[in-house]
Amino acid sequence: MNEHISLNPNPVVQYLNKSANELTKADLIKFIEDNDIEMINFRYVGWDGRLKTLNFIIGGREHLNTILTSGERVDGSSLLPFVEAGSSDLYVIPRYKTAFVNPFSEIPTLDIMCSFFDKNGDPLAGAPENILHKAHSSFTDVTGFQFEAMGELEYYIISEDDGLFKADDQKGYHESSPFSKWADFRTEAMKLIAESGGMIKYGHSEVGNFTKSGMVFEQNEIEFLPTCVEDAADQLVKAKWIIRTLAAKYEVTVTFAPKITVGKAGSGLHIHTRIMKDGKNMMIENGKLSDVAKTAIAGYLELAPSITSFGNLNPTSYFRLVPHQEAPTNICWGDRNRSVLVRVPLGWTTPVNMMHKANPLENNDIIDFSTKQTVEVRSPDGSADIYLLLASITVAARHGFEMDDPLKVAKDTYVDINIFDEENKERQEKLAQLPTSCVESARRLKEQSAYYTKYDVFPESVLKLLHDMLDGFNDEGLISKINNDDEKVMELVNKYFYCG
């Protein structure tokens, strides 16, 4: 048994004793035959960011080989609005490394994520997964580095109020049962996500916890481990599908919406990033944040206004991006500070063996944990198109390395204070601000579009669709108009309740 595989929770990886990246068509056929798999599901993401499904009943070995080799045709115009109906046929081709056993199907089923290809057999230029791949390729071509990411997936689970063991309002962070009602749901979701190939760091209950109209709203979070940015997107998309499908099984409601009521914690989709070279984390040098990390941060900050066009996709997003809500409004960065746009989380850089201090029987050797250091972008939320969001962040990181003086930008935008304190008002006023509406976000995307179309990463047609969609919300000034009208806020919330 490969020692790197022995505890891997994915049954496909475990059975074949190969890492997911090494899986071949022959491997999948062997797994299917040996485990009596009867059905194949092709999975791919449409313009709404949700997983789509194409089912195949396996009719024999030759049929299975054909499915896995040639893929299948789909109507692209019904999935991606930039595809014209007159020439809408596309191919969906399976990516073998993404295969997982469907945890919900009564028929033994293997699901495989797919990529879109055009009539010429080339990756479809505007397909979300291909845009992300092109973004990563251009980043590597410019810098010589690889880009990794992970997400913090926050969601609310909503159930009837049983009146028992209520957690304090807005104080649900890391709460345990019986005050946390849905810990078992979260851990079951984590198990299924891990078995589907998701690399999970941990899960916990979050701050948001309140009761309204006889219902309990409990916020939870599942956080992932950093991996290749394309794989990071795949695991987030699969995780959202699993959480929602599990909620349907439990007959409860789950939402990833950025804001579900005024005055309560919203749900973000914070993205942690790190830059790698030959397996080494380049974010730390001599125990301190490296110039490589600061260069990427400068890129994030400069393109931050347009990143909202990919990560904050409906008007309720901008009800979350308000002061004093642990969500950013100012374009700045800092260490451990949750009010900044880009946060450098506490790292294991101090040369102290805490394990030994807690467990005196263990040795006191200093262990290098610098590989754990990431940099967190805090503006996105659950409305995001995950592939396009991660592509935009990757483009921003690349842009940092193409700026004239990124280290000066990083120096000028660093804050080590609570930016919202009254005595820091003058400092706050000098900082650039994030957009406050979809309309403003669309405007900023138009201004910065050249950075995204560079190296043919984003097609102009995709950016135009995003711009027009955001501009069409006509929500400029909406927050000030309805923020004190609970009925109108809830009408808006309900409209985008199942976003992303």
C-alpha positions as CSV (number, residue, x, y, z in Angstrom):
1,M,0.0,0.0,0.0
2,N,1.3,3.4,-1.0
3,E,1.9,5.2,2.4
4,H,0.5,8.5,0.9
5,I,-2.8,6.7,0.0
6,S,-3.3,4.6,3.1
7,L,-5.7,7.1,4.9
8,N,-7.1,8.8,1.8
9,P,-10.9,8.8,2.2
10,N,-11.7,8.7,-1.6
11,P,-12.8,5.0,-2.3
12,V,-11.5,5.3,-5.9
13,V,-8.1,6.4,-4.8
14,Q,-8.0,3.9,-1.9
15,Y,-9.0,0.9,-4.1
16,L,-6.6,1.7,-7.0
17,N,-3.8,2.7,-4.6
18,K,-3.0,5.7,-6.8
19,S,-3.2,9.4,-6.2
20,A,-6.1,11.1,-8.1
21,N,-3.6,12.8,-10.5
22,E,-2.3,9.4,-11.6
23,L,-5.7,7.9,-12.5
24,T,-6.2,6.7,-16.1
25,K,-9.1,5.4,-18.1
26,A,-8.0,1.8,-17.5
27,D,-8.0,2.5,-13.7
28,L,-11.5,3.8,-13.8
29,I,-12.7,0.8,-15.8
30,K,-11.1,-1.6,-13.3
31,F,-12.7,0.2,-10.4
32,I,-16.1,0.2,-12.2
33,E,-15.9,-3.6,-13.0
34,D,-14.6,-4.7,-9.6
35,N,-17.1,-2.6,-7.6
36,D,-20.2,-3.3,-9.6
37,I,-20.7,0.3,-10.7
38,E,-23.8,0.5,-12.9
39,M,-24.0,4.2,-13.8
40,I,-21.7,7.1,-14.8
41,N,-22.6,10.7,-14.2
42,F,-20.9,13.5,-16.1
43,R,-20.7,16.7,-14.0
44,Y,-19.9,20.2,-15.3
45,V,-20.7,23.7,-14.2
46,G,-23.1,26.0,-16.1
47,W,-23.3,29.8,-16.1
48,D,-25.2,29.8,-12.8
49,G,-22.2,28.2,-11.1
50,R,-24.1,25.0,-10.2
51,L,-23.2,21.4,-11.1
52,K,-25.1,19.9,-14.0
53,T,-25.6,16.2,-14.6
54,L,-25.7,13.8,-17.6
55,N,-26.5,10.2,-16.6
56,F,-25.3,7.1,-18.4
57,I,-26.4,3.5,-17.6
58,I,-23.4,1.3,-18.5
59,G,-24.4,-1.0,-21.3
60,G,-21.2,-3.1,-21.4
61,R,-17.4,-2.7,-21.5
62,E,-17.4,-1.3,-25.0
63,H,-20.1,1.2,-24.2
64,L,-18.2,2.2,-21.0
65,N,-14.9,2.6,-22.9
66,T,-16.7,4.9,-25.5
67,I,-18.2,7.0,-22.7
68,L,-14.9,7.6,-21.0
69,T,-13.0,8.1,-24.3
70,S,-15.2,10.3,-26.4
71,G,-17.4,12.1,-23.8
72,E,-20.7,13.3,-25.1
73,R,-22.4,16.2,-26.9
74,V,-24.4,18.8,-25.0
75,D,-26.4,21.9,-25.9
76,G,-24.0,24.6,-25.0
77,S,-26.5,27.5,-25.5
78,S,-28.6,26.1,-22.7
79,L,-25.6,26.0,-20.3
80,L,-23.5,29.0,-21.3
81,P,-25.2,32.2,-22.6
82,F,-22.3,33.3,-24.8
83,V,-22.8,30.2,-26.9
84,E,-25.1,30.9,-29.8
85,A,-28.0,28.6,-30.4
86,G,-27.2,28.3,-34.1
87,S,-23.9,26.5,-33.3
88,S,-24.5,25.3,-29.8
89,D,-23.1,21.7,-29.8
90,L,-20.3,21.3,-27.4
91,Y,-18.4,18.2,-26.1
92,V,-18.1,17.4,-22.4
93,I,-14.9,15.3,-21.8
94,P,-14.3,13.6,-18.4
95,R,-11.3,14.5,-16.3
96,Y,-10.4,11.1,-14.7
97,K,-8.7,12.5,-11.6
98,T,-12.0,14.0,-10.4
99,A,-13.9,10.6,-10.3
100,F,-15.8,9.9,-7.1
101,V,-18.5,7.5,-5.9
102,N,-21.9,9.3,-5.8
103,P,-22.8,9.3,-2.1
104,F,-26.6,9.8,-2.7
105,S,-27.5,7.5,-5.6
106,E,-29.2,4.2,-4.8
107,I,-27.7,2.8,-8.0
108,P,-24.0,2.4,-7.6
109,T,-22.7,5.4,-9.6
110,L,-19.4,7.0,-10.4
111,D,-19.4,10.8,-11.0
112,I,-16.7,12.5,-13.0
113,M,-16.1,16.2,-13.5
114,C,-15.9,17.3,-17.2
115,S,-14.5,20.1,-19.3
116,F,-16.1,21.7,-22.3
117,F,-14.6,21.4,-25.8
118,D,-15.6,23.2,-29.0
119,K,-16.4,21.7,-32.4
120,N,-12.7,21.7,-33.3
121,G,-11.8,19.6,-30.3
122,D,-10.2,22.5,-28.5
123,P,-11.0,23.6,-24.9
124,L,-13.9,26.1,-25.0
125,A,-12.4,29.6,-24.6
126,G,-15.2,30.9,-22.3
127,A,-15.8,27.7,-20.2
128,P,-15.3,28.6,-16.6
129,E,-12.9,25.7,-15.9
130,N,-10.8,26.6,-18.9
131,I,-10.6,30.2,-18.0
132,L,-9.2,29.2,-14.6
133,H,-6.7,26.8,-16.3
134,K,-5.6,29.6,-18.6
135,A,-5.2,32.0,-15.7
136,H,-3.0,29.5,-13.9
137,S,-0.9,28.8,-17.0
138,S,-0.3,32.5,-17.6
139,F,0.6,33.0,-13.9
140,T,3.2,30.2,-14.2
141,D,4.5,31.5,-17.5
142,V,5.1,35.0,-16.1
143,T,6.4,34.1,-12.7
144,G,7.8,30.5,-12.8
145,F,5.7,29.7,-9.8
146,Q,2.6,27.6,-9.2
147,F,-0.6,29.0,-7.6
148,E,-2.6,27.3,-4.9
149,A,-5.8,28.2,-3.2
150,M,-8.4,27.0,-0.7
151,G,-11.8,28.2,0.3
152,E,-13.7,28.8,3.6
153,L,-17.2,27.7,2.7
154,E,-19.7,29.4,5.1
155,Y,-23.4,28.6,5.1
156,Y,-26.5,28.9,7.2
157,I,-28.7,25.8,8.0
158,I,-32.3,26.7,8.9
159,S,-34.6,24.6,10.9
160,E,-37.6,24.8,13.2
161,D,-37.0,26.2,16.7
162,D,-37.4,23.5,19.3
163,G,-36.8,25.9,22.1
164,L,-34.0,23.8,23.6
165,F,-30.3,24.8,24.3
166,K,-30.2,28.0,22.4
167,A,-26.8,29.5,21.6
168,D,-26.4,33.2,22.4
169,D,-27.3,35.5,19.5
170,Q,-24.3,36.1,17.2
171,K,-22.1,34.1,19.5
172,G,-22.1,30.7,17.8
173,Y,-18.4,30.6,17.0
174,H,-17.0,27.0,17.6
175,E,-20.1,26.2,19.7
176,S,-20.6,22.5,20.5
177,S,-23.7,20.3,20.9
178,P,-26.3,20.6,22.3
179,F,-26.1,24.4,21.7
180,S,-24.9,23.7,18.1
181,K,-27.8,21.9,16.5
182,W,-26.3,20.8,13.3
183,A,-22.8,19.6,14.1
184,D,-23.7,16.0,12.9
185,F,-24.9,17.4,9.6
186,R,-21.7,19.3,9.2
187,T,-19.5,16.3,10.0
188,E,-21.5,14.0,7.7
189,A,-21.1,16.6,4.9
190,M,-17.3,16.7,5.6
191,K,-17.1,13.0,5.3
192,L,-18.9,12.9,2.0
193,I,-16.9,15.8,0.6
194,A,-13.6,14.1,1.6
195,E,-14.8,10.9,0.0
196,S,-15.5,12.9,-3.2
197,G,-11.9,14.1,-3.3
198,G,-12.2,17.3,-1.2
199,M,-9.1,18.1,0.9
200,I,-10.7,19.4,4.2
201,K,-8.8,21.3,6.8
202,Y,-11.6,21.4,9.4
203,G,-15.2,22.3,10.1
204,H,-16.9,24.3,12.9
205,S,-19.9,26.4,13.8
206,E,-19.6,30.1,13.0
207,V,-20.6,33.3,14.6
208,G,-24.0,33.6,13.0
209,N,-26.7,32.2,15.2
210,F,-30.2,33.7,15.7
211,T,-33.9,32.9,15.9
212,K,-36.5,34.5,13.8
213,S,-40.2,33.7,13.1
214,G,-40.0,30.4,14.8
215,M,-36.9,29.3,12.9
216,V,-33.3,28.8,14.0
217,F,-30.6,30.1,11.7
218,E,-27.2,28.4,12.5
219,Q,-24.1,29.3,10.6
220,N,-21.4,26.7,9.9
221,E,-18.1,26.6,8.0
222,I,-16.0,24.0,6.3
223,E,-12.5,25.0,5.4
224,F,-10.3,23.3,2.9
225,L,-6.6,22.7,2.5
226,P,-4.5,24.5,-0.1
227,T,-4.1,22.7,-3.4
228,C,-3.6,23.5,-7.1
229,V,-6.0,26.3,-7.9
230,E,-8.0,24.3,-10.5
231,D,-8.5,21.4,-8.0
232,A,-9.5,24.0,-5.3
233,A,-12.3,25.1,-7.6
234,D,-13.5,21.5,-8.2
235,Q,-13.6,20.7,-4.6
236,L,-15.6,23.8,-3.7
237,V,-18.2,23.1,-6.4
238,K,-18.6,19.5,-5.3
239,A,-18.8,20.6,-1.7
240,K,-21.7,23.0,-2.3
241,W,-23.6,20.3,-4.2
242,I,-23.0,17.8,-1.4
243,I,-24.1,20.2,1.3
244,R,-27.3,21.1,-0.6
245,T,-28.2,17.6,-1.5
246,L,-27.6,16.4,2.1
247,A,-29.9,19.3,3.3
248,A,-32.6,18.1,1.0
249,K,-32.2,14.6,2.5
250,Y,-32.5,16.0,6.0
251,E,-35.5,18.1,4.9
252,V,-33.9,21.4,6.0
253,T,-32.8,24.5,4.2
254,V,-29.2,25.5,3.5
255,T,-28.1,28.8,2.0
256,F,-24.7,30.2,0.9
257,A,-26.3,33.7,0.4
258,P,-24.0,36.6,1.5
259,K,-26.6,38.2,3.7
260,I,-29.9,36.8,5.0
261,T,-31.0,39.6,7.3
262,V,-29.8,42.9,8.5
263,G,-27.6,43.1,11.6
264,K,-26.5,39.4,11.6
265,A,-23.3,37.9,10.3
266,G,-23.2,37.3,6.6
267,S,-21.6,34.4,4.9
268,G,-18.4,34.9,3.0
269,L,-16.3,32.7,0.8
270,H,-12.8,33.7,1.9
271,I,-10.1,32.5,-0.4
272,H,-6.6,31.6,1.0
273,T,-3.7,31.6,-1.5
274,R,-0.1,30.6,-1.6
275,I,2.6,30.6,-4.2
276,M,4.7,27.5,-4.6
277,K,7.9,26.5,-6.4
278,D,9.1,22.9,-6.6
279,G,6.9,22.1,-3.5
280,K,8.3,25.0,-1.4
281,N,6.0,27.7,-0.1
282,M,7.3,31.0,-1.3
283,M,5.1,33.1,1.1
284,I,7.7,33.1,3.9
285,E,11.4,34.0,3.9
286,N,13.6,33.8,7.0
287,G,10.5,33.6,9.2
288,K,8.8,36.7,7.7
289,L,6.3,37.4,4.9
290,S,8.3,37.3,1.7
291,D,8.5,39.9,-1.1
292,V,6.8,37.3,-3.3
293,A,3.8,37.3,-1.0
294,K,3.8,41.1,-0.8
295,T,4.0,41.3,-4.6
296,A,0.9,39.1,-4.9
297,I,-0.9,41.2,-2.3
298,A,-0.2,44.3,-4.3
299,G,-1.9,42.7,-7.3
300,Y,-4.9,41.6,-5.2
301,L,-5.4,45.2,-3.9
302,E,-5.0,46.8,-7.3
303,L,-7.6,44.6,-9.0
304,A,-9.8,44.3,-5.9
305,P,-12.5,46.6,-7.3
306,S,-13.1,44.3,-10.3
307,I,-12.6,41.0,-8.4
308,T,-16.0,41.8,-6.8
309,S,-17.4,41.3,-10.4
310,F,-16.6,37.6,-10.0
311,G,-17.0,37.1,-6.3
312,N,-20.0,39.3,-5.3
313,L,-22.7,38.6,-7.9
314,N,-26.0,40.0,-6.6
315,P,-27.2,43.0,-4.6
316,T,-27.2,41.3,-1.2
317,S,-23.4,40.9,-1.6
318,Y,-23.1,44.6,-0.9
319,F,-25.2,44.4,2.3
320,R,-22.4,42.2,3.6
321,L,-19.6,44.5,2.6
322,V,-20.3,47.2,5.2
323,P,-18.3,48.5,8.1
324,H,-18.1,46.7,11.5
325,Q,-19.2,43.3,10.2
326,E,-15.8,41.6,9.9
327,A,-16.2,42.1,6.1
328,P,-13.9,44.5,4.2
329,T,-14.8,47.9,2.8
330,N,-11.3,49.4,2.6
331,I,-8.7,48.3,0.1
332,C,-5.8,47.5,2.4
333,W,-4.1,44.5,4.1
334,G,-2.7,43.6,7.5
335,D,-1.7,40.8,9.8
336,R,-4.4,38.9,11.6
337,N,-6.8,41.9,11.1
338,R,-10.3,40.8,10.0
339,S,-11.4,44.2,8.9
340,V,-8.9,44.4,6.0
341,L,-9.4,43.1,2.5
342,V,-6.3,40.9,2.5
343,R,-5.4,39.3,5.7
344,V,-2.2,37.5,6.6
345,P,-3.3,34.9,9.1
346,L,-1.2,33.9,12.2
347,G,1.5,31.6,11.0
348,W,3.8,29.1,12.7
349,T,6.9,31.3,12.2
350,T,8.0,31.7,15.9
351,P,10.8,29.2,16.6
352,V,9.1,27.5,19.5
353,N,8.0,23.9,19.8
354,M,4.5,24.3,21.2
355,M,3.9,20.6,20.9
356,H,6.6,19.9,23.4
357,K,5.3,22.6,25.8
358,A,1.9,20.9,25.8
359,N,3.3,17.4,25.8
360,P,6.6,17.3,27.7
361,L,7.2,13.6,26.7
362,E,7.7,14.7,23.1
363,N,11.0,16.1,21.8
364,N,11.7,19.8,21.7
365,D,13.1,20.0,18.2
366,I,12.1,23.1,16.2
367,I,9.9,22.1,13.3
368,D,9.5,24.2,10.1
369,F,5.8,24.9,9.6
370,S,6.3,27.8,7.1
371,T,4.5,25.7,4.4
372,K,1.3,26.5,6.2
373,Q,1.4,30.2,5.6
374,T,-1.3,31.6,3.3
375,V,-2.7,35.0,2.4
376,E,-6.5,35.4,2.6
377,V,-8.7,37.5,0.3
378,R,-11.8,38.3,2.3
379,S,-14.2,40.1,-0.1
380,P,-15.9,37.1,-2.0
381,D,-19.1,35.4,-0.9
382,G,-21.2,32.4,-1.7
383,S,-22.8,34.1,-4.7
384,A,-19.5,33.8,-6.6
385,D,-18.8,31.8,-9.7
386,I,-16.1,29.8,-8.1
387,Y,-14.0,29.1,-11.3
388,L,-14.2,32.7,-12.5
389,L,-13.5,34.0,-9.0
390,L,-10.4,31.9,-8.6
391,A,-9.3,32.9,-12.1
392,S,-9.6,36.6,-11.2
393,I,-7.6,36.2,-8.1
394,T,-4.9,34.2,-10.0
395,V,-4.8,37.0,-12.6
396,A,-4.5,39.6,-9.8
397,A,-1.6,37.6,-8.4
398,R,0.1,37.6,-11.8
399,H,-0.6,41.3,-12.2
400,G,1.4,41.9,-9.0
401,F,4.5,40.6,-10.7
402,E,3.9,42.8,-13.7
403,M,3.4,46.1,-11.7
404,D,6.1,48.7,-11.7
405,D,6.6,48.8,-7.9
406,P,4.4,46.3,-6.1
407,L,6.4,46.5,-2.9
408,K,5.7,50.2,-2.6
409,V,2.0,49.6,-3.1
410,A,2.1,46.9,-0.4
411,K,3.9,49.2,2.0
412,D,1.4,52.1,1.4
413,T,-1.7,49.9,1.9
414,Y,-0.5,48.0,5.0
415,V,-2.5,48.7,8.2
416,D,-1.8,47.4,11.7
417,I,-4.8,49.1,13.4
418,N,-8.5,48.7,13.7
419,I,-9.4,50.8,10.7
420,F,-12.9,51.5,12.0
421,D,-11.8,53.2,15.2
422,E,-12.6,56.9,15.4
423,E,-9.0,57.9,15.9
424,N,-8.1,56.1,12.6
425,K,-10.7,58.0,10.5
426,E,-8.1,60.0,8.7
427,R,-6.1,56.9,7.7
428,Q,-9.3,55.2,6.6
429,E,-10.2,58.1,4.3
430,K,-6.9,57.8,2.4
431,L,-7.6,54.2,1.4
432,A,-9.5,53.2,-1.7
433,Q,-12.9,51.6,-1.2
434,L,-14.5,48.5,-2.6
435,P,-17.6,48.9,-4.8
436,T,-20.8,49.3,-2.9
437,S,-23.2,47.9,-5.5
438,C,-23.3,45.5,-8.5
439,V,-23.5,48.6,-10.8
440,E,-20.3,50.0,-9.4
441,S,-18.6,46.6,-9.6
442,A,-19.6,46.4,-13.3
443,R,-18.1,49.8,-13.9
444,R,-14.8,48.8,-12.2
445,L,-14.7,45.6,-14.3
446,K,-15.0,47.6,-17.5
447,E,-12.1,49.9,-16.3
448,Q,-9.8,47.0,-15.4
449,S,-10.9,44.5,-18.1
450,A,-7.6,44.6,-20.0
451,Y,-5.8,42.8,-17.1
452,Y,-8.2,39.9,-17.5
453,T,-8.2,39.6,-21.3
454,K,-4.4,39.7,-21.3
455,Y,-2.8,36.5,-22.5
456,D,-6.3,35.5,-23.8
457,V,-7.4,34.4,-20.3
458,F,-10.9,35.9,-20.2
459,P,-12.7,36.2,-23.5
460,E,-14.3,39.7,-23.9
461,S,-17.7,38.1,-24.4
462,V,-17.6,36.6,-20.9
463,L,-16.6,39.9,-19.3
464,K,-19.3,41.7,-21.3
465,L,-21.9,39.2,-20.0
466,L,-20.8,39.7,-16.5
467,H,-20.8,43.5,-16.9
468,D,-24.3,43.6,-18.3
469,M,-25.6,41.2,-15.7
470,L,-24.2,43.3,-12.8
471,D,-25.2,46.6,-14.4
472,G,-28.7,45.3,-14.9
473,F,-29.3,45.0,-11.2
474,N,-29.6,48.8,-11.1
475,D,-28.8,48.7,-7.4
476,E,-26.7,51.8,-6.9
477,G,-27.7,53.4,-3.6
478,L,-30.0,50.5,-2.8
479,I,-28.5,49.8,0.7
480,S,-29.3,53.3,1.9
481,K,-32.8,53.2,0.5
482,I,-34.0,49.9,2.0
483,N,-31.6,49.0,4.8
484,N,-34.1,50.0,7.5
485,D,-37.0,48.4,5.8
486,D,-36.9,44.8,7.0
487,E,-39.7,43.7,4.6
488,K,-37.9,45.0,1.5
489,V,-34.6,43.6,2.7
490,M,-36.2,40.1,3.1
491,E,-37.8,40.4,-0.3
492,L,-34.4,40.9,-1.8
493,V,-32.9,38.1,0.4
494,N,-35.5,35.6,-0.7
495,K,-34.9,36.5,-4.4
496,Y,-31.2,35.5,-4.2
497,F,-31.5,32.9,-1.4
498,Y,-30.1,30.0,-3.5
499,C,-27.4,32.0,-5.3
500,G,-24.2,30.4,-6.3
